[in-house]
Amino acid sequence: MAQASPCINICRMHAGTGWCEGCARTLDEIATWGNMDEAGRRRVWEQLPQRQTVLRALIGPPRANPRMGPPKAAS
């Protein structure tokens, strides 16, 4: 089964880490997600919990991006 995108519609990059404040992916990971093979997507997914922990310590819980509409649940 295809790996769903981790995007939650909070699309704002954290300057200090280079990760999206919503899904914790890098710009490169976001840009190439649609072309990644399943193994590549799985590798990214495996890194996200640690990145989310770091982001939560730095900025707290995800905040809605008014330009993107309401956050959606992670897939």
N, C-alpha and C positions, 0 to 999 in steps of 0.2 A: 504494500500500500504506500502511496506517495506521502512524503512528509509534508504536513501542512506548514504554512508560513507562521512564524512566531509573532508576526506583526499584531499589535493591539491598538493601532491608530493613535499612538502617542509618538509622533514622528518629530523628534527634536534631538539633535546630536549633543552629547555632553563633551564640552571642549577638553576637559582634563583627561578623559579616557578614550575618546574617539568612538564611543558606543552610543547607540540610540538609547534615549532615556526610557523608551517603552519596551522594546524587544531585546535590547542589549547587543544587537549585531553591529558590525562595522559598516561603513558606507559600501565597501567592496562586497561584503557578504550580502547586503541588501540588493545591490545592483546585479549580482550574479546569481541570486537565489533561483530564479527561473531556469537557468541553464545548468545548475549544479546537478550532479548525479546523486542518487540516494545516499551513498556513503559520505559524500561531502556535506549534504544537509544534516545527516546524523552527527557528523563531527561538530558542526556548528551548534546544533541543539545541545550536545553534551557540554559545551562551554558556557551556555547561557545561565544556568543556576549560579555558578560562581560569579559571573559578571553581574547578575542581578543583585547578589549579596553586596558586592562592592558599590554598585550604584545606590542601593537603598541606604547604605552607610553614609554615602556622600550627599545625597539629595532627598532622601526620604521616599515615600511611596510615589508611584507614577502620578503625574498631574496631566489632566486633559490638555491637549493642544487645541486652542479654539479654532484654528484653521482646519482641523481634521475631523471635527465632530466628536461625538462621545466615544470614549474608549470601548473596544470590543473585548470579549473574553479571548484569552489565548487559545489557539486551536490545539 
